[in-house]
């Protein structure tokens, strides 16, 4: 049969707020094939500095895994030991980022209990 043009989608599941030093999973679903690569990018907000340059970011690659016949899942762990308190932007997408989703999470100092 001829190959169908498929619109890809990527979803990041809700991310709750955490404390500096927590290790947690960021995960979601997509209709991209099994064992395909997705790129992720995590940066402290604001993402752009005052000169319009992107700040430091954690970047990585994650592979999709089977969930059901039309959906795959993906996940990766984040260790926040070296992070600083603040709001963070998470972007997960195809390697060229033509299809992507984004979400936010906040990190607080455990001693301040501000979350």
TORMIKOL-565937 format. One record per atom (N, C-alpha, C): residue in one letter; x, z, y. Coordinates in steps of 0.2 Angstrom, whole numbers, padded with zeros to 4 digits, always signed. Example, Ala and Ser with C-alpha at 12.3 -4.5 7.8 and 13.67 -1.06 7.14 Angstrom:
# TORMIKOL-565937
a+0066+0039-0028 a+0062+0039-0022 a+0066+0039-0016 s+0064+0035-0011 s+0068+0036-0005 s+0064+0039+0000 
This chain:
# TORMIKOL-565937
x+0004+0000-0006 x+0000+0000+0000 x+0004+0000+0006 x+0002-0003+0012 x+0006-0003+0018 x+0007+0004+0021 x+0012+0005+0024 x+0014+0012+0027 x+0009+0013+0033 x+0006+0018+0034 x+0001+0020+0039 x+0005+0023+0045 x+0003+0022+0051 x+0006+0025+0057 x+0003+0032+0057 x+0007+0037+0057 x+0004+0044+0057 x+0007+0047+0063 x+0002+0051+0067 x+0004+0055+0072 x+0006+0061+0070 x+0012+0063+0071 x+0015+0070+0069 x+0013+0075+0073 x+0012+0081+0070 x+0010+0087+0074 x+0015+0093+0071 x+0016+0097+0076 x+0020+0103+0074 x+0017+0109+0077 x+0016+0115+0073 x+0013+0121+0076 x+0017+0127+0075 x+0018+0131+0080 x+0022+0137+0080 x+0017+0143+0079 x+0017+0147+0074 x+0012+0152+0074 x+0013+0157+0079 x+0008+0161+0081 x+0009+0166+0087 x+0015+0171+0085 x+0019+0172+0090 x+0025+0177+0090 x+0023+0183+0094 x+0024+0189+0091 x+0022+0195+0094 x+0029+0197+0098 x+0028+0202+0102 x+0034+0205+0106 x+0038+0209+0102 x+0044+0209+0103 x+0049+0213+0099 x+0054+0217+0103 x+0058+0221+0100 x+0063+0225+0104 x+0070+0222+0102 x+0075+0223+0107 x+0082+0221+0106 x+0084+0224+0099 x+0087+0220+0095 x+0090+0222+0088 x+0085+0220+0083 x+0079+0219+0084 x+0074+0217+0079 x+0077+0210+0075 x+0075+0210+0069 x+0076+0203+0065 x+0069+0201+0063 x+0067+0195+0065 x+0060+0193+0064 x+0060+0185+0062 x+0055+0183+0059 x+0054+0176+0057 x+0049+0173+0062 x+0052+0167+0064 x+0047+0162+0068 x+0045+0157+0063 x+0039+0155+0062 x+0037+0150+0057 x+0031+0146+0060 x+0029+0141+0056 x+0023+0137+0058 x+0022+0132+0053 x+0018+0127+0054 x+0016+0121+0050 x+0017+0115+0053 x+0017+0109+0049 x+0018+0102+0052 x+0015+0098+0047 x+0014+0091+0049 x+0012+0086+0044 x+0018+0082+0042 x+0024+0084+0045 x+0030+0080+0043 x+0032+0081+0036 x+0035+0077+0032 x+0036+0077+0025 x+0040+0083+0023 x+0040+0084+0016 x+0043+0090+0013 x+0051+0088+0013 x+0055+0094+0015 x+0062+0094+0015 x+0064+0089+0021 x+0060+0088+0026 x+0062+0084+0032 x+0065+0090+0037 x+0069+0087+0042 x+0072+0092+0047 x+0068+0093+0053 x+0068+0099+0056 x+0065+0100+0062 x+0071+0104+0066 x+0071+0102+0073 x+0076+0106+0077 x+0072+0112+0080 x+0076+0117+0082 x+0073+0122+0086 x+0078+0124+0091 x+0075+0127+0096 x+0079+0129+0102 x+0076+0135+0105 x+0080+0140+0107 x+0077+0146+0109 x+0082+0148+0116 x+0078+0149+0121 x+0082+0150+0127 x+0078+0156+0131 x+0082+0159+0135 x+0079+0165+0139 x+0076+0161+0146 x+0071+0163+0148 x+0067+0160+0153 x+0070+0164+0160 x+0071+0160+0165 x+0069+0153+0166 x+0074+0149+0162 x+0071+0143+0159 x+0075+0139+0156 x+0080+0135+0160 x+0078+0133+0166 x+0082+0130+0171 x+0085+0134+0176 x+0092+0134+0177 x+0095+0138+0182 x+0093+0135+0189 x+0096+0138+0194 x+0094+0136+0201 x+0097+0129+0203 x+0102+0127+0199 x+0105+0120+0200 x+0101+0115+0195 x+0096+0117+0192 x+0092+0112+0188 x+0096+0111+0181 x+0100+0115+0179 x+0104+0114+0172 x+0100+0119+0167 x+0100+0117+0161 x+0098+0121+0156 x+0103+0127+0155 x+0100+0133+0153 x+0104+0138+0152 x+0106+0139+0145 x+0110+0144+0143 x+0112+0145+0136 x+0106+0145+0131 x+0107+0141+0126 x+0101+0141+0121 x+0104+0142+0114 x+0100+0145+0109 x+0102+0145+0102 x+0098+0139+0099 x+0102+0135+0096 x+0099+0129+0093 x+0101+0129+0085 x+0096+0126+0082 x+0097+0125+0074 x+0093+0120+0071 x+0093+0119+0065 x+0089+0115+0061 x+0086+0119+0055 x+0080+0117+0054 x+0076+0120+0049 x+0073+0115+0044 x+0072+0116+0038 x+0069+0111+0033 x+0062+0113+0032 x+0058+0108+0031 x+0051+0109+0029 x+0050+0110+0022 x+0045+0114+0020 x+0044+0116+0013 x+0036+0115+0012 x+0035+0113+0005 x+0028+0111+0003 x+0023+0117+0005 x+0017+0116+0007 x+0012+0121+0008 x+0006+0118+0005 x+0003+0112+0006 x-0002+0109+0002 x-0001+0101+0003 x-0006+0097+0001 x-0005+0090+0001 x-0004+0087+0007 x-0006+0090+0013 x-0006+0086+0019 x-0002+0091+0024 x+0001+0096+0022 x+0004+0101+0027 x+0010+0104+0024 x+0016+0104+0028 x+0022+0108+0026 x+0023+0114+0030 x+0027+0118+0028 x+0028+0124+0032 x+0036+0124+0034 x+0037+0128+0039 x+0044+0129+0040 x+0045+0136+0043 x+0051+0139+0043 x+0052+0146+0045 x+0060+0147+0046 x+0062+0151+0051 x+0069+0153+0052 x+0069+0160+0054 x+0074+0164+0053 x+0075+0171+0055 x+0079+0171+0062 x+0077+0176+0066 x+0081+0177+0072 x+0083+0184+0072 x+0090+0185+0073 x+0092+0192+0074 x+0094+0193+0082 x+0090+0198+0085 x+0091+0198+0092 x+0096+0203+0094 x+0100+0205+0090 x+0105+0210+0092 x+0109+0209+0098 x+0111+0202+0099 x+0115+0200+0105 x+0111+0198+0111 x+0104+0198+0110 x+0100+0196+0115 x+0100+0201+0121 x+0097+0199+0127 x+0096+0204+0132 x+0088+0204+0133 x+0086+0209+0136 x+0078+0210+0137 x+0076+0204+0142 x+0070+0202+0140 x+0067+0196+0144 x+0062+0192+0140 x+0060+0187+0143 x+0055+0182+0140 x+0059+0176+0138 x+0057+0174+0132 x+0061+0168+0129 x+0056+0163+0127 x+0059+0157+0127 x+0055+0150+0126 x+0058+0148+0119 x+0053+0146+0115 x+0055+0143+0108 x+0052+0136+0108 x+0056+0131+0106 x+0054+0124+0105 x+0056+0122+0098 x+0051+0119+0094 x+0052+0117+0088 x+0049+0110+0088 x+0054+0105+0085 x+0051+0098+0085 x+0056+0094+0081 x+0054+0087+0081 x+0058+0082+0077 x+0064+0082+0080 x+0069+0079+0077 x+0076+0080+0079 x+0077+0077+0086 x+0073+0072+0088 x+0074+0069+0094 x+0069+0072+0099 x+0065+0077+0097 x+0060+0080+0101 x+0054+0076+0103 x+0053+0070+0100 x+0047+0066+0102 x+0040+0070+0100 x+0041+0074+0095 x+0035+0078+0093 x+0037+0085+0093 x+0034+0090+0097 x+0036+0096+0097 x+0031+0101+0099 x+0032+0108+0098 x+0028+0113+0100 x+0032+0118+0103 x+0029+0122+0108 x+0033+0128+0111 x+0029+0134+0111 x+0032+0140+0111 x+0029+0146+0112 x+0034+0151+0115 x+0031+0157+0117 x+0035+0162+0121 x+0035+0168+0117 x+0040+0172+0118 x+0040+0179+0116 x+0044+0183+0120 x+0043+0190+0120 x+0047+0194+0125 x+0051+0199+0121 x+0057+0201+0123 x+0061+0206+0120 x+0062+0212+0125 x+0061+0218+0123 x+0062+0224+0127 x+0067+0228+0124 x+0070+0233+0129 x+0075+0238+0127 x+0071+0243+0123 x+0073+0245+0117 x+0070+0250+0113 x+0069+0257+0117 x+0074+0258+0121 x+0074+0264+0125 x+0069+0265+0130 x+0067+0259+0133 x+0062+0259+0138 x+0055+0259+0136 x+0054+0256+0130 x+0047+0256+0127 x+0042+0253+0131 x+0044+0247+0134 x+0039+0244+0139 x+0035+0239+0136 x+0035+0238+0129 x+0030+0233+0126 x+0024+0236+0124 
